[in-house]
Amino acid sequence: MVHEFSMSSEIFRRVMEEAKRKKADKILEIKIVIGELTFLNHDQIKFWIKELSRGTTAENAKVVIVSRKSKIKCKKCCFEGELKMEENPVYHIMTPTFKCPKCGSPEIDIITGREVMVKGIRIFRKS
């Protein structure tokens, strides 16, 4: 999964930058928030971060992934709420067309669900 590898690499790069800035001797935990509309495989993200961390201060760090549900607002009927979705392997290849679950309009604003962010890292510093 190339998408997961590139996203994991970027997450890892940012974690390592922050750890260096904080003068961490060891990274104990990495907490990541991933929106469900990214269609990222959480197990793959964890796998790649573990692989990337070998031989670094992040080796053996616990990787915690929190899933963020989607939230939309329909421009037509003003529905505001979760976008109901079923897991479909096709979504990992091509992005589906999203529609309002109330009126079926494709004219929606996605409020949450597309984000990928490092929510926090727990570090150990000797001094």
C-alpha positions in Angstrom: 0.0 0.0 0.0 1.9 3.0 -1.3 -0.5 5.5 0.0 -0.1 4.2 3.6 3.7 4.2 3.2 3.9 7.8 2.0 1.6 9.0 4.8 3.4 7.0 7.4 6.7 8.5 6.2 5.4 12.0 6.6 3.9 11.3 10.0 7.2 9.8 11.1 9.2 12.7 9.8 7.1 15.1 11.8 7.3 13.0 15.0 11.1 12.9 14.7 11.3 16.7 14.1 9.2 17.4 17.2 11.2 14.8 19.3 14.5 16.5 18.2 13.1 19.9 19.0 12.1 18.6 22.5 15.5 17.0 22.9 13.9 13.6 23.5 16.1 10.6 24.4 13.2 8.2 23.6 9.8 8.4 22.1 7.4 6.3 24.1 4.1 6.8 22.3 2.8 8.3 19.1 -0.9 9.3 19.0 -2.4 9.8 15.5 -5.9 10.9 14.5 -7.0 9.6 11.1 -10.3 10.6 9.4 -12.4 7.8 8.0 -12.6 9.5 4.6 -8.8 9.1 4.1 -9.5 5.3 3.7 -6.1 4.7 5.2 -5.5 1.2 6.6 -4.7 1.7 10.3 -2.8 -1.6 10.6 -0.6 -0.6 7.6 0.1 2.8 9.1 1.2 1.2 12.4 3.3 -1.3 10.5 5.2 1.3 8.5 5.8 3.6 11.5 7.2 0.6 13.3 9.5 -0.2 10.3 10.6 3.4 9.9 11.4 3.7 13.6 13.9 0.8 13.7 17.2 2.0 15.1 15.8 5.4 16.1 14.6 7.1 19.3 11.1 6.0 18.3 12.0 2.3 18.2 9.4 0.3 20.2 7.2 3.3 20.6 3.5 2.5 21.1 1.5 3.7 18.1 -2.1 4.7 19.0 -4.5 5.5 16.2 -7.8 7.3 16.9 -10.4 7.2 14.1 -12.3 10.4 13.4 -15.8 10.0 12.0 -16.9 12.1 9.1 -19.2 15.1 9.4 -20.8 16.9 6.5 -23.1 19.8 5.8 -25.4 19.7 2.9 -25.7 22.9 0.9 -29.1 22.0 -0.4 -31.1 20.7 2.6 -28.8 22.0 5.4 -28.4 18.4 6.9 -25.4 18.4 9.3 -24.1 15.1 10.5 -22.2 11.9 9.8 -21.7 10.5 6.3 -22.9 6.9 6.4 -20.5 4.7 4.6 -19.7 1.0 4.2 -16.2 -0.3 3.8 -15.4 -0.9 0.2 -12.0 -2.0 -1.1 -12.6 0.2 -4.2 -12.3 3.3 -2.0 -8.6 2.5 -1.6 -8.1 2.9 -5.3 -10.5 5.6 -6.2 -12.4 8.2 -4.2 -16.2 7.7 -4.0 -18.7 10.4 -4.8 -20.2 11.6 -1.5 -23.8 12.5 -1.2 -26.1 13.8 1.5 -27.7 10.9 3.4 -30.9 12.9 3.8 -31.6 14.4 0.3 -29.0 12.7 -1.9 -27.4 15.9 -3.1 -23.7 15.8 -4.0 -23.4 19.5 -3.0 -21.9 19.0 0.5 -19.1 20.4 2.6 -16.9 17.9 4.4 -16.3 19.3 7.9 -14.3 16.4 9.4 -13.1 13.0 8.2 -10.3 13.9 5.8 -7.6 14.8 8.4 -4.5 12.9 9.4 -2.6 14.5 12.3 -0.2 13.7 15.0 -2.2 14.4 18.1 0.7 14.0 20.4 3.9 12.2 21.3 5.0 11.0 24.7 8.7 11.3 25.2 11.4 10.5 27.8 14.2 12.9 28.4 17.1 12.1 30.8 17.7 15.6 31.9 
